[in-house]
Amino acid sequence: MGKLFRFAFGNWGNARAFFAHPGNPRRAVRVGFEETRHPNLVVRWSAAASSTDPERILEDVAALGAF
């Protein structure tokens, strides 16, 4: 799994963030995600996210439910 994350986080493209619904959010934190106030939703923000409204993006993704 580490190789997958290293590849993804090294190739952001135009993504502002990576989101995940892991079974164990604390394990996701170990590979660079941060927990959110939404249960089991974690995020890793790109540098480009600071130029947008991260709070709006987070709420939009949380509204999708588990994916």
C-alpha positions in Angstrom: 0.0 0.0 0.0 2.9 2.4 0.7 4.0 2.3 -3.0 0.5 3.3 -4.1 0.4 6.3 -1.8 3.9 7.4 -2.7 2.9 7.3 -6.4 -0.4 9.1 -5.9 1.0 11.8 -3.6 3.8 12.3 -6.1 1.4 12.8 -9.0 -1.3 15.3 -7.8 -2.3 16.5 -11.3 -4.9 19.1 -10.7 -6.3 17.4 -7.6 -6.8 19.6 -4.6 -7.1 16.7 -2.2 -7.2 12.9 -1.7 -10.1 11.6 0.4 -10.6 8.2 1.8 -13.1 6.3 4.0 -10.7 3.8 5.7 -11.8 1.2 8.2 -9.1 2.5 10.6 -8.5 6.3 10.2 -5.5 6.2 12.5 -3.6 3.9 10.0 -4.4 6.4 7.2 -2.9 9.2 9.3 0.4 7.2 9.3 0.6 7.6 5.5 -0.1 11.3 5.5 -3.9 11.7 5.7 -5.5 13.8 8.5 -8.7 13.0 10.3 -11.8 15.3 9.8 -14.8 15.9 12.0 -16.7 13.4 9.8 -16.5 9.8 11.0 -14.1 7.7 9.0 -13.4 10.4 6.4 -9.8 11.4 6.1 -8.1 13.9 3.7 -4.7 14.8 2.4 -4.7 18.3 1.1 -2.5 19.5 -1.8 -0.7 22.8 -1.8 -3.3 24.0 -4.4 -6.1 23.5 -1.8 -5.1 26.7 0.0 -6.2 28.8 -3.0 -9.7 27.3 -2.7 -12.2 26.9 0.1 -11.1 23.6 1.8 -14.1 23.7 4.1 -16.6 23.7 1.2 -14.7 20.9 -0.5 -14.7 18.8 2.7 -18.5 19.3 3.1 -19.2 18.4 -0.5 -17.2 15.2 -0.2 -18.8 14.3 3.2 -22.2 14.8 1.6 -21.4 12.0 -0.9 -21.3 9.4 1.9 -19.0 6.4 1.9 -17.4 5.7 -1.4 
